[in-house]
Amino acid sequence: MLGCAGGWPAAGRPCSGYLVSEGETRLWIDAGAGTLAELLRHCALAAVDALWVSHLHPDHCADLGVVRNALAYGRARDGRPLPVLGPPGWSRWFDAAVPDTEATRTAFDARDLEEGHTALAGGLRITPFAVRHGVPTFGCRVESRRAVLAYSADSAPCDALVDLARDADLFLCEAFLSLSAREPGGFETVMTPEQAGATATAAGARRLLLTHLHPDADPVAAAARARTTYAGPVDVAAPGEVYR
């Protein structure tokens, strides 16, 4: 767990970012604010096989700019571009936001995600699922010969979440609406812990790990709420923790 705060960081808690490893393969999922510094506690950028960006909200992609700098100017991969998979058009968005497109071309091998089009990173098979978040957003199902990880990205409840988490060994699921039982505003793009639990139940996931909580939320209370709709093991993500 590189970071797990939803919306914006909290003290000691960067935004969304996760490092998945299988053997020598390393997949970085989401580069939210503060996650590059946490990644470097565990491995060098040279060891990362691919970076997956679920969508273009800053709490999931803000560190892309500093990753680009480390690769282009710091030569953190000795000139080898890092494959970056993101929503359609993400590289044009990045070019408009971050100067020096030549440096970006040196740093990134830009690829667009497509519904159902599986990508391979070393020993990992990664399948994108378009979810419900108001902007193009892709959750992912990461499979190896030994286990399945499902990641919701940010999403309101939808059929795609159930499909991506079907029989997963670990379902990493956002629950931003965790500050109170019902936040005002009628959000239809994120979930409560109860909805995350219900999705895990519908999918038959073996373990639920809540992430992307509101920075002011109580993790213990969020887990208790998820247990009202899901009977399996429930944990709440925290930076530095490892789940096998």
Secondary structure as UniProt FT lines:
FT   TURN            11..12
FT   STRAND          17..22
FT   TURN            23..24
FT   STRAND          25..29
FT   TURN            33..34
FT   HELIX           35..39
FT   TURN            40..42
FT   HELIX           45..47
FT   STRAND          50..52
FT   HELIX           58..61
FT   TURN            62..63
FT   HELIX           64..72
FT   TURN            76..79
FT   STRAND          82..86
FT   TURN            88..89
FT   HELIX           90..97
FT   HELIX           101..107
FT   STRAND          108..112
FT   TURN            115..116
FT   STRAND          119..121
FT   TURN            122..123
FT   STRAND          124..130
FT   STRAND          138..143
FT   STRAND          148..151
FT   HELIX           159..164
FT   TURN            165..167
FT   STRAND          170..174
FT   TURN            184..185
FT   HELIX           193..203
FT   STRAND          208..211
FT   TURN            215..216
FT   HELIX           219..226
FT   TURN            227..229
FT   STRAND          234..236
FT   TURN            239..240
//
